[in-house]
Amino acid sequence: MWKDIAILVALAACVWFLLKLGRNRNSESRSARLMEKYKTLTPDLLAATPDEELVEAVVACVLAEAADSRRPDPAYTLSKRPQPYTVVYSIWAVCKEMANGTYAALMRTATREMVEHACDGLPVVGAPATAEALKALAAAHKEDADTTEAEKAFHTAVESECPLTLCVTYIRDHVAALTGTEESAAPTETLPEETADGE
């Protein structure tokens, strides 16, 4: 009897592992497809992109350039791109991390570099309450205070304002800047150029 139970447990573990592996591969494959498809954004491409994929299109464009760079850092890539890229990418990154974990966990990832940008970008897309909630959350974490209530307030604001949905309208309104067809499209900030040896 115990032998049969052990076999069943082992089979269940194998099935779980294979399902997880399959999901990871599907996710990686989808990410690769998006990065290839949206490596270069054009007005026609964005116009043809459905709303539900529009934010991912901008994110994929950033990640594709970062992946091809000698300095594969999205933050560095964003510093060389027009401001709308930073607005969309930072909001996406913070919302994604917070949907999957805590603020403390977020601060242990590269997304910590996006928090300040998200605080600035959220009001721009029409989500001021989410911005204030994120600022309060960041302040509580910095003071080593309990962030439970601040995190609840952030999630409540996100559910109310739906910042990623607002990003869709923002992208539609800033196609020229995102595709480089707007003369005034300025980078987020200017960083020193890399030298030939990468220093």
Disulfide bonds with the S-S distance in Angstrom:
none
